[in-house]
Amino acid sequence: LGEGGFGEVHLARHRVSGALFAVKSFTKARIRRIEERTTYIRLERERKTLRQLQAHLRGTAQPHNLSRLICSTHDHVWLRLVLPVCLGGDMGKLLDEMGKLSDNEVQFYAGCVILALTHLHSLQIAYRDLKPENVLLTAAGWPVLTDFGLVAFLDDGPATSMVGTPEFMPPEIVAGASHGTDADWWSLGVMLCEMLTLATPFRVPGSGSNYEKTYANIVRGTFTREFEHKSFRLMQHNTAAMIRGLLKVDPQERLGGSRRGTESIRVHAFFWGLSWETLEARELQPP
């Protein structure tokens, strides 16, 4: 199915039931190597997060748009995590194939991601790597947040490490400051821009792997001129206001941030007409 930051993902079929699963596999020899220390840390974060979700969701019938752990196995060579399979690809692939999404389509996908993040945050977990490629789609079209290798467990205190995908990083992570769940709402704002316009607002075109100019735009909260003129100014008022609210440099002033709370996102005019209860119960039809 693919190759992630620290392992391969294979499609597997249960021999008795015929049910399909995704299996993340990686070798013990690799994670024992000193130079693969980061791989081991990411694996442990992934496994710990999945186990916390497994314990928290036990006994509830409501899905939360989060990947879940079926089981984990190992032998003398391999470590494996068995997860539900998502046969619809990922959001990045959807954008490549379908192009820009409508406001209504983005409202649906963003709503599902917000429910997933809200649940993670309730467990004092900051996701820290939100981007279209980490949002998988089920065969029925429901988005599922996956890949928890960069999460921060905030029960241990605020996070300080510089992690994530550069153009999606919030200012506090770029600056090396302590951060928490507020960081995810910034990344959501960047992802909404990409879903709506196929462009992100801070990345300087042609900069390649040199992200200094992109980071400078991020810490100032300044859109590139191209994004400002060709994309942002063409957005509907409520959509633009949502984007601006999520992309506040001050984390406490950000929509969803610690001062304003997640409810400030749910009641925003961009989401008028969306029934959050119906969405969480999966009683809507995906686009």
N, C-alpha and C positions, 0 to 999 in steps of 0.2 A: 504493500500500500504506500510505502514511502520510507524516507529516512529522516529522522528528526535530529535535534541538536546533540543527542547523546544515545541514540539507539535506532535500530531498524524496526519497522512496523509491518507485520505480516497478517494476511487474512487467514483465519483458521476455521475449520468446521468441526463441530462436536460429532464424534463418531456415532453416537447413539441417537441423539435428537436431530442432528443435521443443522443445528443452529450455528450462525456465523458470529465470529468474534474477531476483534483486533488484538494482536499479541505484540507487545513491545518487548524486544529481545536485545540483550547486550551481554558480552562475554565477561566473565569474572576476571580473566587475565587482563583485559583492557582497563577495568576500573581499579585494579590493584597497582597499576603503574603510576609512579609519582607524577608524571606529566599529565595523567588523566584524573588528577584530584578533583578538578572542576566537574568532570563527568560524574564522579561519585557523589559529590554534594548535590548536584541537580537530581540525580536519581533518588537520593534520600528525601529531598524536598517533595518530589513527585509522589513517592510512596507514602510519605507521612500525610500529605494532603488528601490523597485518595482514601487512606484509612480513616482520617477524620471525617471525611464526607460520608464514608460507608457507615460509620458509627452513628453519625448525626441523622442520616436519612433513613436508618433502619426503622421499619414499621410505618413509614409514610408512603402513601400512594402517589403523592404529587411529584412530578418531575421538576427539576430545578435548572434545566439547561446546562448541567455540569456533567462532565464525564465521570463515570463511577467505576470502582474496582469490582470486578467479578471475583478474581482470586489472583494470587501470586504464586509462582512456582520457581524451583531452581534445581539444578543438578550440578555435577562437578565442573561443568563448562559454562552453563548459561544461567542468567537471571531473567525471569519473564513476568510481565504484568499483563493480565488478561482483562480486556475492556470491551464494552459494547462497540460494535462496528458502526461507523457512519459512512454509508455508501454514496452520499450525495456530494462528496468532495469537500472543499473548504470555501470560505467566503472569498478568498483571493481568486480562486479558480472561477467562481461564479461571476466575479467582476470582469475577469478576462473574457469570459464567454458572452456575458449579457450586456456589458457596458454599464453606464450609469444607472443607478436605481432611482425610482421615483420616491418622493417624500413619504408616501404611504408604505412602500416596501421597506424603506429605511426605518420608519416608525416601528414596524413589526420586528425586524431583526435587532434593532437597537433595544427595543423593549425586552426581548428575550435575554440579551447580553446584560442589561441592567438587573434583571432578576437574578442572573447567575452571579454577578459581582456582589449584589446586595447580600446574597447568601454566604459567599466567601467572606465578606467583610464582617458578617455577624459572628463568624468563627475567629475573628481577629487575624485574618489572612489577607495580605495585599497581593494581588495577582502579578502586576509589574511587567507583563509582556503582551498586552492587548494589541492585536493587529488582525487583519482579515484572515491570515493564514492559520491562526490559532482558533478560529471559529469553524468547526466542522458542521456539516449538514447531514441529517439523517436522510434515509431514502424518501421519507415523506416531506422533507424540506425544513425540519425544525433545526435551529442552530444549537450547537452544543460547545461550550467552552472546554478546551482541553489543553494539555501540556503545562504541567504545574512545576516545571523545573526551576523557575526563577522567582517563585513566591517568597514572601517574607512572613514569618510568624511573629506577629506584633505582641504576643504575650511576653516575648523576650525583650520588648522595648522597640523604639522606632528603628527602622532600617536605615543604613547609610551607604550601602554598596551601590556602585554605578552599574546598573544592569538594564537590559531591555534592548529594543531595536531603535537605533538612534533617532529616526524621524518621528517616532511615537513617544519618546521620553519626555516627561514633564520637566519644568525648570529646576525643581528641587533635586531631582536625580542628576541632571546634567551638572548642577552646581556642587554635587557631592554633599548636599545637606541631608539631615535626617528627614525621613518621609514615612508616610503611612498609606492608608487606603485612598486618601485624596488623589494620589498619583494616578490611580486607575481612571478617574473621571476625566482627567486631561487626555489620556490615551484614547478614551472613548470619543472625545471631541475630534481628535485627529482621524480616527477610524470613520466617523460619520462623514467627514470631509471627503475621504477617499471613496466611500460608497456613493456619495452624491455627485462627485465630480471626477473621479478617477485620479485625483491629485491630492497630495498632502500639503498643508499650508506653510511649512517651515523649511522644507528641504530645498536647497539651492540647486537648480538644474546644472548638470555637468560637473558637480563637485565630486562625483565618484565616491571613493572611500574616505575622502577628506571631509569630515563633518564639522570642521570648526565654524564655518559660516552658518551651517544649519543650527549648531548649538547656540551661536550668538543670536540668531532669530528667536530660538526657543526661550532663552532666558529673558529676552525683552518682550516676548509675546508679539513679535512683529511678523506678519505674513509676508511672504515673498511678493514682489510687485506683480509677478505673473498670476499668482493665485488670487491676489486681491482684485485685480482687474478682470481676469477671464473667468473666475469661478465665484468668488465670494459675493461680489456685487450683483450677481444674477440670481442669488438665492431669494426665496420667499422670506418675508420679514420674520415670521416666527422661527423659521429654520435658521436664519442668520443669528437671531437672538440666542437660540439654543447653543449654537457653535461658540459664540462669544462668551456665553456663560460658562461653558465647560472649559474654555481655554483662558481662564483667568490665571495670571501668573501667581497671585497670592492664593495658596491652596485653601485657605479658610474662606475666601470669597467665592471660590469656584462652585458652580452648581454641583450638588452632591457632597460638597466639602463639609468639614467638621462643624463649621459655624452654621451652614444652611441646611445640611442633612439631605438624605436621599429623596425625601418627599419633595424637595424643591425641583427635582428632575421630573418626578411622576406627575406633578400638577402643572408643569410648564405647558404653554400654549401649543408647542410642537406636538404634544401627545394628546391634545384634546380629541375626543372621539374614540380613544383607545380604552377598552375595559381591561384594567390590569388583572382583575380577578379572572376574567374569561381567558386572558392570555396565559396566566399561570396555570390554569386548569387545562390548558391545551384544547380549548373548545373553539379556537379560531382555525381557519384554513390558511396554511402558509402560502405565500405568493407563488 
